[in-house]
Amino acid sequence: MDDLRDKYISLIAGATAEATLEDLRVQAIGKKGEISLKMRELGKMTPEQRQEAGPKLNALKDEITSALAAKKEALADAALDERLRGEWLDVTLPVRARRQGTIHPISQVTEEVTAIFADMGFAVAEGPQVESDWYNFDALNIPGHHPARAEMDTFYTHRGEGDERPPHVLRTHTSPVQIRTMQEQGAPIRIIAPGRVYRADYDMTHTPMFHQVEGLAIDKDISMANLKWVLEEFVKAFFEVDDVELRFRASHFPFTEPSAEVDIRCSWEGGTLKVGEGDDWLEILGSGMVHPKVLEASNIDPTEWQGFAFGMGIDRIAMLKYGIPDLRAFFDSDLRWLRHYGFAALDVPTLRGGLSR
Ligand code: PHE
């Protein structure tokens, strides 16, 4: 019996496949297996012999059974390990370097601006690019005769003959989104509205389509101080510098009162822009406290609520931040330009992960 035991235990230990284990099981304890045959012989024994051999045989059978089971499990574990080793994948590896498309600087900067304002609690709002002249002008306190209508070089849509309604316009700024958001959401509000705007103009720094981002905060206790803080935080985060100096220059917009144009301190030494130092000032946006008439046009009670608004050129701040000299190149779809100025598709700008790298 000891020989039988040693033989099978060592055969089981040496098995390398589940099929071998099954063969061994049949050989040892299958119907005609060696151990089973021995058990059958018990019948021919004397009661004394049987009393001695019976339990031993049963114990041997149990031992072989559990040795088989243990080995089977060990083989399965080893197979799984082997498979895991083969299928192993390091998800922490950086993705393959950019191969095809890149993110356009306008999209990149829009994402950056959105990330910064989202951190200050501003949601993103949108409006149509083909706008009624009421939203683009009247509701913003720009009546029909106002010079701002002419100044903006507005594109008008065509009306059929005899159609007396005022034509729609391609929005000349993102400010109509202020009106739409106030009408739809009521106060309080904290939004930015990035998007395309249109004016008939074309040179190094003007294209007939360009991009703005509007900001609007309406609440019960809002002042120019809030505007100033928000803009300072924005400029520091956007240009990725610790300190900036802003200059609020008195200005005029029909839809804000008071109004201010905002400049940032900068230097152009050696032909490259440095924000936060130097003796130059660079205008980056228009802003002010929302005019009571604008609140009224949007069904918000100006005796109860007030707020600030600003409008900034996305293309302009993209040119400044990334040293892009000619605005027109943004829209040429030149692959060499896109490869040079584009951003890797998987580098999503976040405040924590970094905006531009
Ligand atoms: N809409 C203005 C423009 O296009 C910018 C602006 C927005 C100014 C909001 C003040 C407040 O020039």
Boltz pocket constraint, residues with backbone or C-beta under 6 A from the ligand:
constraints:
  - pocket:
      binder: B
      contacts: [[A, 172], [A, 173], [A, 174], [A, 175], [A, 214], [A, 215], [A, 253], [A, 256], [A, 260], [A, 286], [A, 287], [A, 288], [A, 309], [A, 310], [A, 311], [A, 312]]
      max_distance: 6.0
